[in-house]
Amino acid sequence: MSNLKLLLLHLPFLGVLLYWAINSPSVGGDGDTIFHYYLVDQAQRDPQYFFDLWGKPFFTLFAYPFVATLGFTGIKIFNVLCGTAAVFVASLVAKKLKVKFFYLLPFLALLAPAYPFYLQTGLTEPFAALVLISIVWLFLYEKPLPAYILISFLPYCRSEAKIFLLFFLAFTILQRHYKYVPWLLLGSVVYALAGSLVHGSVFWIFDSPYASGASVYGSGPWTHFVDRLFVMLALPSFVLLCLGLARAFYKVFTDGSYRQNEMWLIPGLFLAMFSAHTTVWALGIFASAGLDRVLVIVFPMAWVLMVQGLDLLLFRLKRYPKWAFSLAVLFIAFQVTVTATSRFTEFFYKQGTRLTKEQRFVQQEIAPYLQSIENEKGLHLISDEAYLGIALGKNPKDTLHFSDWFTLQSDLLQRLTDSTLILWDDKVVPVHHGLTLEKMRAKPYLQEVKHWQTPYEGKHYVLFKPVDSITN
Protein backbone atom coordinates (compact mmCIF):
# COMPACT_ATOMS: atom_id res chain seq x y z
CA MET A 1 0.00 0.00 0.00
CA SER A 2 1.35 3.42 -0.99
CA ASN A 3 1.71 6.22 1.55
CA LEU A 4 -1.01 8.17 -0.28
CA LYS A 5 -3.49 5.30 0.04
CA LEU A 6 -2.52 4.93 3.69
CA LEU A 7 -3.21 8.61 4.23
CA LEU A 8 -6.59 8.34 2.50
CA LEU A 9 -7.45 5.50 4.90
CA HIS A 10 -7.23 8.00 7.77
CA LEU A 11 -9.48 10.65 6.23
CA PRO A 12 -12.88 9.16 7.20
CA PHE A 13 -11.74 8.97 10.81
CA LEU A 14 -10.46 12.54 10.61
CA GLY A 15 -13.79 13.73 9.20
CA VAL A 16 -15.78 12.21 12.08
CA LEU A 17 -13.38 13.55 14.70
CA LEU A 18 -13.49 17.06 13.22
CA TYR A 19 -17.30 16.91 13.11
CA TRP A 20 -17.38 16.18 16.84
CA ALA A 21 -14.81 18.89 17.57
CA ILE A 22 -16.75 21.57 15.69
CA ASN A 23 -20.32 20.61 16.60
CA SER A 24 -20.01 19.36 20.17
CA PRO A 25 -20.20 21.76 23.14
CA SER A 26 -17.97 19.49 25.23
CA VAL A 27 -14.62 20.45 26.75
CA GLY A 28 -13.42 16.89 27.30
CA GLY A 29 -13.99 16.69 31.04
CA ASP A 30 -12.96 18.91 33.93
CA GLY A 31 -9.67 20.25 35.20
CA ASP A 32 -6.57 20.10 33.02
CA THR A 33 -8.35 19.98 29.66
CA ILE A 34 -9.92 23.37 30.45
CA PHE A 35 -6.96 24.97 32.22
CA HIS A 36 -4.58 24.21 29.36
CA TYR A 37 -7.01 26.07 27.14
CA TYR A 38 -7.04 29.01 29.56
CA LEU A 39 -3.23 29.19 29.52
CA VAL A 40 -3.06 29.23 25.73
CA ASP A 41 -5.87 31.77 25.51
CA GLN A 42 -4.27 34.08 28.09
CA ALA A 43 -0.98 34.05 26.15
CA GLN A 44 -2.68 36.49 23.75
CA ARG A 45 -2.67 39.08 26.52
CA ASP A 46 0.24 37.99 28.70
CA PRO A 47 3.36 36.55 27.00
CA GLN A 48 4.53 34.88 30.21
CA TYR A 49 2.10 32.06 29.45
CA PHE A 50 4.18 31.11 26.43
CA PHE A 51 6.77 30.18 29.05
CA ASP A 52 4.66 28.45 31.68
CA LEU A 53 6.04 25.00 32.52
CA TRP A 54 2.72 23.64 33.78
CA GLY A 55 1.13 24.73 30.51
CA LYS A 56 3.84 23.00 28.42
CA PRO A 57 5.39 25.83 26.36
CA PHE A 58 5.97 23.85 23.15
CA PHE A 59 2.32 22.80 23.14
CA THR A 60 1.21 26.39 23.83
CA LEU A 61 3.26 27.67 20.90
CA PHE A 62 1.62 25.36 18.37
CA ALA A 63 -1.90 25.41 19.82
CA TYR A 64 -2.01 29.21 20.10
CA PRO A 65 -3.08 30.03 16.48
CA PHE A 66 -6.02 27.63 16.75
CA VAL A 67 -7.16 29.01 20.11
CA ALA A 68 -6.71 32.64 19.08
CA THR A 69 -8.91 32.00 16.04
CA LEU A 70 -11.56 29.56 17.25
CA GLY A 71 -11.43 29.42 21.05
CA PHE A 72 -12.03 26.03 22.67
CA THR A 73 -13.20 24.59 19.36
CA GLY A 74 -9.80 25.56 18.02
CA ILE A 75 -7.88 23.62 20.64
CA LYS A 76 -10.04 20.55 19.94
CA ILE A 77 -9.36 20.85 16.21
CA PHE A 78 -5.64 21.16 16.96
CA ASN A 79 -5.69 17.98 19.04
CA VAL A 80 -7.71 16.09 16.45
CA LEU A 81 -5.15 17.00 13.79
CA CYS A 82 -2.25 16.07 16.07
CA GLY A 83 -3.88 12.83 17.18
CA THR A 84 -4.76 11.68 13.67
CA ALA A 85 -1.29 12.65 12.41
CA ALA A 86 0.23 10.56 15.22
CA VAL A 87 -1.74 7.54 13.98
CA PHE A 88 -0.56 8.14 10.41
CA VAL A 89 3.10 8.47 11.40
CA ALA A 90 2.80 5.32 13.54
CA SER A 91 1.45 3.54 10.44
CA LEU A 92 4.49 4.73 8.47
CA VAL A 93 6.75 3.43 11.23
CA ALA A 94 5.03 0.02 11.15
CA LYS A 95 5.39 -0.02 7.36
CA LYS A 96 9.10 0.82 7.64
CA LEU A 97 9.51 -2.08 10.09
CA LYS A 98 7.93 -4.36 7.46
CA VAL A 99 4.95 -5.28 9.62
CA LYS A 100 2.59 -7.24 7.37
CA PHE A 101 -0.66 -5.69 8.57
CA PHE A 102 0.62 -2.13 9.08
CA TYR A 103 -2.39 -0.74 7.20
CA LEU A 104 -4.73 -2.02 9.93
CA LEU A 105 -3.04 0.17 12.56
CA PRO A 106 -5.47 3.13 12.18
CA PHE A 107 -8.41 0.78 12.82
CA LEU A 108 -6.85 -0.48 16.06
CA ALA A 109 -6.00 3.06 17.15
CA LEU A 110 -9.17 4.91 16.22
CA LEU A 111 -11.69 2.18 16.99
CA ALA A 112 -10.62 1.91 20.63
CA PRO A 113 -12.81 3.10 23.53
CA ALA A 114 -10.64 5.97 24.75
CA TYR A 115 -8.23 7.46 22.23
CA PRO A 116 -10.65 9.19 19.79
CA PHE A 117 -12.31 11.02 22.66
CA TYR A 118 -9.08 12.17 24.29
CA LEU A 119 -8.64 14.19 21.10
CA GLN A 120 -11.81 16.18 21.92
CA THR A 121 -9.96 18.01 24.70
CA GLY A 122 -7.48 20.74 25.49
CA LEU A 123 -4.99 18.19 26.86
CA THR A 124 -1.34 18.16 25.82
CA GLU A 125 -0.89 14.40 25.40
CA PRO A 126 -1.96 14.10 21.70
CA PHE A 127 0.60 16.71 20.65
CA ALA A 128 3.31 15.01 22.73
CA ALA A 129 2.41 11.67 21.14
CA LEU A 130 2.85 13.19 17.67
CA VAL A 131 6.24 14.65 18.57
CA LEU A 132 7.44 11.36 20.06
CA ILE A 133 6.39 9.14 17.17
CA SER A 134 7.85 11.69 14.74
CA ILE A 135 11.19 11.25 16.53
CA VAL A 136 10.92 7.49 16.04
CA TRP A 137 10.08 7.99 12.36
CA LEU A 138 13.11 10.26 11.89
CA PHE A 139 15.46 7.73 13.46
CA LEU A 140 14.13 4.85 11.39
CA TYR A 141 14.54 6.91 8.23
CA GLU A 142 18.10 7.79 9.30
CA LYS A 143 17.56 11.48 9.97
CA PRO A 144 19.24 11.74 13.39
CA LEU A 145 19.85 15.50 13.52
CA PRO A 146 16.18 16.62 13.34
CA ALA A 147 15.34 13.70 15.65
CA TYR A 148 17.71 14.94 18.34
CA ILE A 149 16.48 18.51 17.91
CA LEU A 150 12.90 17.35 18.50
CA ILE A 151 14.01 15.27 21.50
CA SER A 152 15.42 18.42 23.10
CA PHE A 153 11.94 19.99 23.06
CA LEU A 154 10.15 16.97 24.57
CA PRO A 155 10.30 18.29 28.18
CA TYR A 156 8.37 21.34 26.97
CA CYS A 157 5.63 19.09 25.55
CA ARG A 158 5.15 17.09 28.76
CA SER A 159 7.00 17.49 32.05
CA GLU A 160 7.51 13.76 32.55
CA ALA A 161 9.19 13.64 29.13
CA LYS A 162 12.37 14.58 30.97
CA ILE A 163 12.62 10.81 31.42
CA PHE A 164 13.09 10.59 27.67
CA LEU A 165 16.14 12.86 27.77
CA LEU A 166 17.92 10.27 29.91
CA PHE A 167 16.51 7.48 27.75
CA PHE A 168 17.77 9.07 24.53
CA LEU A 169 21.11 9.95 26.11
CA ALA A 170 21.62 6.23 26.75
CA PHE A 171 20.39 5.51 23.21
CA THR A 172 22.86 8.05 21.82
CA ILE A 173 25.77 6.38 23.60
CA LEU A 174 24.64 2.90 22.54
CA GLN A 175 24.36 4.01 18.91
CA ARG A 176 27.64 5.96 19.15
CA HIS A 177 25.93 9.18 18.08
CA TYR A 178 28.30 11.17 20.26
CA LYS A 179 28.38 14.22 18.00
CA TYR A 180 24.64 14.70 18.53
CA VAL A 181 24.78 14.84 22.34
CA PRO A 182 24.95 18.69 22.45
CA TRP A 183 21.76 18.87 20.40
CA LEU A 184 19.86 17.32 23.30
CA LEU A 185 20.29 20.66 25.09
CA LEU A 186 18.97 22.86 22.28
CA GLY A 187 15.35 23.04 23.44
CA SER A 188 16.34 23.93 26.99
CA VAL A 189 18.79 26.61 25.81
CA VAL A 190 16.18 28.15 23.50
CA TYR A 191 13.48 28.22 26.18
CA ALA A 192 15.85 29.34 28.94
CA LEU A 193 16.96 32.36 26.91
CA ALA A 194 13.57 33.26 25.44
CA GLY A 195 11.77 32.78 28.75
CA SER A 196 14.32 34.87 30.64
CA LEU A 197 12.82 37.92 28.96
CA VAL A 198 9.64 37.45 31.02
CA HIS A 199 10.97 35.48 34.01
CA GLY A 200 14.11 37.54 34.53
CA SER A 201 16.37 34.49 34.78
CA VAL A 202 17.48 31.63 32.53
CA PHE A 203 17.03 29.23 35.45
CA TRP A 204 13.24 29.34 35.27
CA ILE A 205 13.28 26.06 33.32
CA PHE A 206 14.33 24.25 36.53
CA ASP A 207 11.28 25.40 38.50
CA SER A 208 9.19 22.24 38.57
CA PRO A 209 5.41 22.90 38.53
CA TYR A 210 4.88 19.65 40.42
CA ALA A 211 5.51 18.86 44.08
CA SER A 212 8.23 16.27 44.67
CA GLY A 213 6.79 14.97 47.93
CA ALA A 214 3.68 12.95 48.70
CA SER A 215 0.82 13.44 46.26
CA VAL A 216 -2.46 14.92 47.48
CA TYR A 217 -4.15 12.29 45.30
CA GLY A 218 -2.73 9.41 47.31
CA SER A 219 -1.43 6.26 45.65
CA GLY A 220 -2.67 3.04 44.09
CA PRO A 221 -1.76 -0.56 43.23
CA TRP A 222 1.14 -1.46 40.97
CA THR A 223 -1.33 -3.01 38.53
CA HIS A 224 -3.31 0.23 38.13
CA PHE A 225 -2.08 1.14 34.65
CA VAL A 226 -2.40 -2.44 33.41
CA ASP A 227 -6.06 -2.25 34.37
CA ARG A 228 -6.43 1.15 32.72
CA LEU A 229 -4.81 -0.05 29.50
CA PHE A 230 -7.37 -2.86 29.35
CA VAL A 231 -10.15 -0.28 29.67
CA MET A 232 -8.67 2.18 27.16
CA LEU A 233 -7.81 -0.36 24.48
CA ALA A 234 -10.52 -3.05 24.90
CA LEU A 235 -9.77 -6.76 25.05
CA PRO A 236 -8.68 -7.49 21.42
CA SER A 237 -6.15 -4.66 21.25
CA PHE A 238 -4.93 -5.37 24.77
CA VAL A 239 -4.20 -8.99 23.76
CA LEU A 240 -2.32 -7.80 20.67
CA LEU A 241 -0.27 -5.38 22.78
CA CYS A 242 0.72 -8.21 25.11
CA LEU A 243 1.69 -10.36 22.10
CA GLY A 244 3.74 -7.51 20.67
CA LEU A 245 5.60 -7.05 23.95
CA ALA A 246 6.15 -10.81 24.22
CA ARG A 247 7.63 -10.80 20.71
CA ALA A 248 9.97 -7.96 21.70
CA PHE A 249 11.18 -9.75 24.84
CA TYR A 250 11.70 -12.95 22.88
CA LYS A 251 13.85 -11.16 20.29
CA VAL A 252 15.92 -9.44 22.97
CA PHE A 253 16.68 -12.65 24.83
CA THR A 254 17.23 -14.88 21.81
CA ASP A 255 19.09 -12.87 19.19
CA GLY A 256 20.64 -10.00 21.15
CA SER A 257 18.56 -7.38 19.36
CA TYR A 258 18.65 -4.99 22.32
CA ARG A 259 20.99 -2.75 20.33
CA GLN A 260 18.59 -2.41 17.43
CA ASN A 261 16.76 0.88 16.97
CA GLU A 262 13.43 -0.93 16.83
CA MET A 263 13.80 -2.37 20.34
CA TRP A 264 14.70 0.98 21.88
CA LEU A 265 12.24 3.10 19.96
CA ILE A 266 9.11 0.93 20.17
CA PRO A 267 8.91 -1.34 23.25
CA GLY A 268 11.67 0.64 24.98
CA LEU A 269 9.84 3.98 24.88
CA PHE A 270 6.52 2.41 25.76
CA LEU A 271 7.90 0.55 28.77
CA ALA A 272 9.92 3.55 29.97
CA MET A 273 6.81 5.74 30.22
CA PHE A 274 4.58 2.94 31.48
CA SER A 275 6.98 1.91 34.26
CA ALA A 276 7.68 5.51 35.29
CA HIS A 277 4.01 6.37 35.76
CA THR A 278 3.32 3.04 37.44
CA THR A 279 6.09 3.74 39.95
CA VAL A 280 5.13 7.32 40.86
CA TRP A 281 1.47 6.35 41.26
CA ALA A 282 2.25 3.30 43.39
CA LEU A 283 4.58 5.40 45.57
CA GLY A 284 2.20 8.38 45.61
CA ILE A 285 4.79 11.02 44.62
CA PHE A 286 5.25 13.89 42.12
CA ALA A 287 1.57 14.87 42.27
CA SER A 288 0.60 11.73 40.40
CA ALA A 289 -3.15 11.22 40.18
CA GLY A 290 -3.00 7.87 38.39
CA LEU A 291 -4.65 9.36 35.31
CA ASP A 292 -4.83 6.94 32.40
CA ARG A 293 -4.51 9.70 29.80
CA VAL A 294 -0.77 10.08 30.47
CA LEU A 295 -0.27 6.83 28.54
CA VAL A 296 -1.62 8.50 25.38
CA ILE A 297 1.91 9.85 24.86
CA VAL A 298 3.21 6.35 24.12
CA PHE A 299 0.07 5.03 22.41
CA PRO A 300 1.80 5.26 18.99
CA MET A 301 4.39 2.75 20.22
CA ALA A 302 1.55 0.58 21.57
CA TRP A 303 -0.16 0.60 18.16
CA VAL A 304 3.01 -0.58 16.43
CA LEU A 305 3.34 -3.33 19.03
CA MET A 306 -0.30 -4.31 18.37
CA VAL A 307 0.15 -4.81 14.63
CA GLN A 308 3.36 -6.71 15.36
CA GLY A 309 1.31 -8.82 17.75
CA LEU A 310 -1.27 -9.38 14.98
CA ASP A 311 1.52 -10.54 12.67
CA LEU A 312 2.69 -12.95 15.37
CA LEU A 313 -0.84 -14.24 15.92
CA LEU A 314 -1.23 -15.05 12.21
CA PHE A 315 2.38 -16.10 11.63
CA ARG A 316 1.60 -19.72 10.77
CA LEU A 317 -0.74 -18.55 8.01
CA LYS A 318 1.94 -16.62 6.13
CA ARG A 319 1.78 -19.17 3.32
CA TYR A 320 -1.94 -18.54 3.01
CA PRO A 321 -2.21 -14.74 2.62
CA LYS A 322 -5.94 -14.74 1.86
CA TRP A 323 -6.70 -16.70 5.01
CA ALA A 324 -4.37 -14.43 7.02
CA PHE A 325 -6.04 -11.30 5.64
CA SER A 326 -9.54 -12.67 6.32
CA LEU A 327 -8.68 -13.51 9.92
CA ALA A 328 -7.04 -10.11 10.40
CA VAL A 329 -10.23 -8.42 9.19
CA LEU A 330 -12.28 -10.63 11.51
CA PHE A 331 -10.06 -9.56 14.38
CA ILE A 332 -10.71 -5.90 13.55
CA ALA A 333 -14.43 -6.68 13.45
CA PHE A 334 -14.07 -8.23 16.89
CA GLN A 335 -12.37 -5.03 18.10
CA VAL A 336 -15.21 -2.94 16.66
CA THR A 337 -17.84 -5.14 18.32
CA VAL A 338 -16.17 -5.04 21.73
CA THR A 339 -15.64 -1.27 21.51
CA ALA A 340 -19.21 -0.61 20.40
CA THR A 341 -20.72 -2.62 23.24
CA SER A 342 -18.35 -1.57 26.02
CA ARG A 343 -19.71 0.56 28.83
CA PHE A 344 -16.29 2.21 28.94
CA THR A 345 -16.76 3.44 25.38
CA GLU A 346 -20.00 5.08 26.45
CA PHE A 347 -18.17 6.82 29.30
CA PHE A 348 -15.39 8.15 27.05
CA TYR A 349 -17.90 9.13 24.36
CA LYS A 350 -19.97 11.20 26.78
CA GLN A 351 -16.85 12.81 28.24
CA GLY A 352 -15.54 13.70 24.81
CA THR A 353 -18.72 14.94 23.15
CA ARG A 354 -21.00 16.33 25.88
CA LEU A 355 -20.93 18.67 28.81
CA THR A 356 -21.07 16.91 32.14
CA LYS A 357 -24.14 17.32 34.34
CA GLU A 358 -22.04 19.43 36.65
CA GLN A 359 -20.93 21.72 33.82
CA ARG A 360 -24.51 22.15 32.66
CA PHE A 361 -25.43 23.06 36.24
CA VAL A 362 -22.70 25.72 36.29
CA GLN A 363 -23.86 26.99 32.89
CA GLN A 364 -27.57 27.09 33.72
CA GLU A 365 -27.62 27.95 37.43
CA ILE A 366 -24.41 29.46 38.80
CA ALA A 367 -23.14 31.55 35.87
CA PRO A 368 -26.49 33.33 35.25
CA TYR A 369 -26.80 34.17 38.95
CA LEU A 370 -23.29 35.63 39.07
CA GLN A 371 -24.00 37.70 35.97
CA SER A 372 -27.26 38.95 37.49
CA ILE A 373 -25.47 40.43 40.51
CA GLU A 374 -22.48 41.77 38.60
CA ASN A 375 -21.94 45.43 39.48
CA GLU A 376 -20.60 48.26 37.33
CA LYS A 377 -17.02 47.23 38.13
CA GLY A 378 -17.62 43.77 36.74
CA LEU A 379 -16.94 40.47 38.44
CA HIS A 380 -13.79 39.60 40.35
CA LEU A 381 -13.82 35.93 41.32
CA ILE A 382 -11.99 33.40 43.41
CA SER A 383 -13.01 29.94 42.27
CA ASP A 384 -11.64 26.54 41.28
CA GLU A 385 -14.67 25.55 39.24
CA ALA A 386 -12.93 24.88 35.92
CA TYR A 387 -15.92 25.39 33.61
CA LEU A 388 -17.04 28.65 35.24
CA GLY A 389 -14.67 30.79 33.16
CA ILE A 390 -16.02 29.36 29.90
CA ALA A 391 -19.62 29.81 31.05
CA LEU A 392 -18.90 33.45 31.96
CA GLY A 393 -16.63 34.18 29.01
CA LYS A 394 -13.81 35.18 31.37
CA ASN A 395 -10.37 33.64 31.68
CA PRO A 396 -9.35 32.58 35.23
CA LYS A 397 -5.73 33.35 34.34
CA ASP A 398 -6.68 37.00 33.79
CA THR A 399 -5.99 38.84 37.06
CA LEU A 400 -8.47 41.51 35.99
CA HIS A 401 -11.29 39.04 36.67
CA PHE A 402 -9.82 36.38 38.97
CA SER A 403 -7.63 36.03 42.07
CA ASP A 404 -6.17 32.85 43.55
CA TRP A 405 -7.01 31.09 46.80
CA PHE A 406 -3.79 32.33 48.42
CA THR A 407 -5.76 35.53 49.02
CA LEU A 408 -7.90 33.69 51.56
CA GLN A 409 -5.28 31.25 52.76
CA SER A 410 -3.14 34.19 53.90
CA ASP A 411 -6.00 36.62 54.61
CA LEU A 412 -4.76 39.25 52.16
CA LEU A 413 -7.68 41.63 52.68
CA GLN A 414 -6.20 44.31 50.43
CA ARG A 415 -6.95 42.09 47.43
CA LEU A 416 -10.67 42.01 48.18
CA THR A 417 -12.97 44.58 46.60
CA ASP A 418 -16.70 45.16 46.52
CA SER A 419 -16.83 43.25 43.24
CA THR A 420 -15.10 40.16 44.66
CA LEU A 421 -17.09 36.94 44.92
CA ILE A 422 -15.77 33.63 46.22
CA LEU A 423 -17.23 30.38 44.95
CA TRP A 424 -16.29 27.55 47.31
CA ASP A 425 -16.94 23.91 46.44
CA ASP A 426 -16.60 20.80 48.56
CA LYS A 427 -14.71 18.67 46.01
CA VAL A 428 -11.67 20.70 44.96
CA VAL A 429 -11.05 23.58 47.37
CA PRO A 430 -10.60 21.54 50.60
CA VAL A 431 -8.21 19.11 48.87
CA HIS A 432 -6.06 21.59 46.97
CA HIS A 433 -6.21 24.62 49.25
CA GLY A 434 -7.07 23.23 52.66
CA LEU A 435 -10.08 25.52 53.02
CA THR A 436 -13.01 23.57 54.45
CA LEU A 437 -16.44 25.13 54.75
CA GLU A 438 -15.86 25.52 58.49
CA LYS A 439 -12.67 27.47 57.86
CA MET A 440 -14.42 29.68 55.33
CA ARG A 441 -17.26 30.41 57.74
CA ALA A 442 -14.75 31.21 60.48
CA LYS A 443 -13.28 34.12 58.49
CA PRO A 444 -14.90 37.26 59.96
CA TYR A 445 -14.49 39.26 56.76
CA LEU A 446 -16.65 36.90 54.67
CA GLN A 447 -20.40 36.48 54.53
CA GLU A 448 -22.40 33.77 52.79
CA VAL A 449 -24.54 34.82 49.87
CA LYS A 450 -26.01 31.67 48.33
CA HIS A 451 -25.84 27.87 48.40
CA TRP A 452 -26.20 25.36 45.58
CA GLN A 453 -26.42 21.58 45.79
CA THR A 454 -26.27 19.61 42.57
CA PRO A 455 -29.06 17.01 42.62
CA TYR A 456 -27.09 14.22 40.90
CA GLU A 457 -23.52 14.08 42.23
CA GLY A 458 -24.13 15.99 45.44
CA LYS A 459 -21.52 18.67 44.82
CA HIS A 460 -21.97 21.54 47.21
CA TYR A 461 -21.24 25.17 46.26
CA VAL A 462 -21.28 28.15 48.60
CA LEU A 463 -20.94 31.73 47.38
CA PHE A 464 -19.22 34.23 49.69
CA LYS A 465 -18.49 37.93 49.46
CA PRO A 466 -16.45 40.29 51.67
CA VAL A 467 -18.41 42.13 54.34
CA ASP A 468 -19.06 45.78 53.52
CA SER A 469 -16.66 47.11 56.16
CA ILE A 470 -13.74 45.41 54.43
CA THR A 471 -14.34 46.94 51.00
CA ASN A 472 -15.31 50.44 52.12
Secondary structure, 3 states (H helix, E strand, C coil): CCHHHHHHHHHHHHHHHHHHHHHCCCCCCCCHHHHHHHHHHHCCCCHHHHHCCCCCHHHHHHHHHHHHHHHHHHHHHHHHHHHHHHHHHHHHHHHHCCCCCHHHHHHHHHCCCCHHHHCCCCCCHHHHHHHHHHHHHHHHCCCHHHHHHHHHHHHHCCHHHHHHHHHHHHHHHHCCCHHHHHHHHHHHHHHHHHHHHHHCCHHHHHCCCCCCCECCCCCCCCCHHHHHHHHHHCHHHHHHHHHHHHHHHHHHHHHCHHHCHHHHHHHHHHHHHHHHHHHHHHHCECCCCCCHHHHHHHHHHHHHHHHHHHHHHCHHHCCCHHHHHHHHHHHHHHHHHHHHHCHHHHHHHHHHHCCCHHHHHHHHHHHHHHHHCCECCECEEEECCCCHHHHHCCCCCCCCCECCCHHHHCCCHHHCCCCEEEEEECCCHHHHHCCCHHHHHCCCCEEEEEEEECCCCCCEEEEEEECHHHHC
